[in-house]
């Protein structure tokens, strides 16, 4: 498998996240269709690149540090666990 460019990794990462939020009955098939031919490490770094950009977007729109957003997310998850 040839190595992807940073832009290609980001695009595949966005496609994987888009498939993930799609219909649950299609999720696995859609993610496999998007990511199947690529090195899983490249796909992971693409998803992480998109997550980094989303984190920066949320942090800047709320005028807070990215670590604050992550902390709030962690606390929310802790509160939801029975």
C-alpha positions in Angstrom: 0.0 0.0 0.0 1.5 3.3 -1.0 1.8 6.0 1.6 -0.9 8.7 1.6 -0.2 12.4 1.6 -1.3 14.4 4.7 -4.3 15.8 2.6 -5.3 12.3 1.6 -5.1 11.0 5.2 -7.3 13.9 6.3 -9.8 13.3 3.6 -10.0 9.6 4.5 -10.3 10.5 8.1 -13.2 12.8 7.4 -14.9 10.1 5.3 -14.5 7.6 8.1 -16.0 10.0 10.6 -18.8 10.8 8.2 -19.5 7.1 7.8 -19.4 6.7 11.6 -22.2 9.2 12.2 -24.3 7.7 9.4 -27.0 5.1 9.8 -25.9 2.5 12.4 -26.9 -0.4 10.2 -24.5 0.8 7.5 -21.7 2.0 9.7 -19.3 -1.0 9.6 -19.8 -1.5 5.8 -19.4 2.2 5.0 -16.3 2.5 7.1 -14.8 -0.6 5.5 -15.6 0.7 2.1 -13.9 4.0 2.8 -10.9 2.7 4.8 -10.5 -0.9 3.7 -7.8 -0.4 1.0 -5.6 1.9 3.2 -3.1 1.1 5.9 -5.0 1.3 9.2 -2.3 3.5 10.7 -2.7 6.0 7.9 -6.5 6.0 8.5 -6.0 6.5 12.2 -3.8 9.5 11.6 -6.4 10.9 9.2 -9.1 10.5 11.8 -6.8 12.1 14.4 -6.1 15.0 12.1 -9.8 15.7 11.6 -10.3 15.4 15.4 -7.5 17.9 16.0 -9.1 20.3 13.6 -12.6 19.8 15.2 -11.1 20.4 18.6 -9.4 23.6 17.5 -12.7 24.8 15.9 -14.7 24.1 19.1 -12.0 25.7 21.3 -11.8 28.8 19.2 -15.6 29.2 18.9 -15.9 28.9 22.7 -12.8 31.1 23.3 -11.2 28.4 25.5 -8.1 26.2 25.4 -8.3 22.8 23.7 -7.5 21.1 27.0 -10.6 22.7 28.5 -12.7 21.1 25.7 -11.2 17.7 26.3 -11.6 18.0 30.1 -15.3 18.9 29.6 -15.8 16.0 27.3 -14.1 13.6 29.8 -16.3 14.9 32.6 -19.4 14.6 30.5 -18.5 11.0 29.7 -17.9 10.2 33.4 -21.2 11.7 34.3 -23.0 9.5 31.8 -21.4 6.2 33.0 -23.8 4.5 35.5 
